Amino acid sequence: MPKYYFHLLDKETIPDSEGTELADLAEARRHADVVARELTYNSAGILDRCWSEWTMSVHDDHGKELFSFRLSEPSSADK
C-alpha cells in the first residue's frame, strides 16, 4: 500500500515525517480533507495557529508533490 505525506506550510513548514498508508490518491484526497477540517474546526486550530492561512502539500513516498491546497479550501477542488 502506498504511503502519502501531508506537509503543512506557511511561514514555516511542519513536515509529516511518518506518512500515512492509503489505498490510492482518491483516499489520500479524502484523508487530506478530513485533516484540514480537523485543523480548521476551531478558528484558532491546534497550538493556537490560524490554520486557514496554511497550505497542505501532499507527497508520495518518492517526495513528488501530488497536490496541494489552502486549508480553507477542500482538496477536491484541486484536481
C-alpha positions as CSV (number, residue, x, y, z in Angstrom):
1,M,0.0,0.0,0.0
2,P,1.5,3.4,-0.9
3,K,2.4,6.0,1.7
4,Y,1.4,9.6,1.5
5,Y,2.9,12.6,3.4
6,F,0.8,15.5,4.4
7,H,3.1,18.5,5.0
8,L,1.8,21.8,6.3
9,L,3.3,25.1,5.0
10,D,3.1,28.8,5.9
11,K,5.9,30.9,7.2
12,E,7.3,27.7,8.5
13,T,6.9,24.1,7.4
14,I,5.5,21.3,9.6
15,P,6.7,18.1,7.8
16,D,4.9,14.8,8.0
17,S,7.8,12.6,8.7
18,E,5.8,9.4,9.3
19,G,3.3,9.5,6.4
20,T,0.1,7.5,6.2
21,E,-0.6,4.3,4.2
22,L,-3.6,4.7,2.0
23,A,-5.0,2.7,-0.9
24,D,-4.8,5.3,-3.6
25,L,-4.8,9.0,-4.5
26,A,-8.5,9.4,-4.0
27,E,-8.2,8.1,-0.5
28,A,-5.3,10.5,0.1
29,R,-7.6,13.4,-1.0
30,R,-10.3,12.3,1.4
31,H,-7.8,11.9,4.2
32,A,-6.4,15.4,3.4
33,D,-9.9,16.9,3.6
34,V,-10.5,15.3,7.0
35,V,-7.2,16.5,8.4
36,A,-7.9,20.0,7.0
37,R,-11.4,20.1,8.6
38,E,-10.0,18.9,11.9
39,L,-7.3,21.6,11.9
40,T,-9.7,24.4,11.0
41,Y,-12.7,23.3,13.0
42,N,-11.7,25.6,15.9
43,S,-10.8,29.0,14.5
44,A,-7.5,29.1,16.4
45,G,-6.7,25.5,15.4
46,I,-4.3,23.4,17.5
47,L,-1.3,25.1,19.1
48,D,-3.1,28.5,18.7
49,R,-2.4,28.6,15.0
50,C,-4.7,30.2,12.4
51,W,-4.7,27.2,10.1
52,S,-6.9,28.7,7.4
53,E,-3.9,30.7,6.1
54,W,-1.8,27.5,5.8
55,T,-1.4,25.1,2.8
56,M,-1.3,21.4,2.8
57,S,1.1,19.8,0.4
58,V,0.6,16.0,-0.2
59,H,3.6,14.0,-1.5
60,D,4.2,10.4,-2.4
61,D,6.9,8.2,-0.9
62,H,9.3,9.4,-3.5
63,G,8.9,13.0,-2.5
64,K,6.8,14.0,-5.5
65,E,4.1,16.6,-4.8
66,L,0.7,15.1,-5.9
67,F,-1.5,18.1,-4.9
68,S,-1.7,21.0,-2.5
69,F,-4.4,23.3,-1.3
70,R,-5.1,26.0,1.2
71,L,-6.6,24.6,4.4
72,S,-9.6,27.0,3.9
73,E,-10.4,25.2,0.7
74,P,-11.3,21.5,0.2
75,S,-8.6,19.5,-1.6
76,S,-11.1,18.0,-4.0
77,A,-11.3,21.5,-5.6
78,D,-7.6,21.0,-6.7
79,K,-7.9,18.2,-9.3
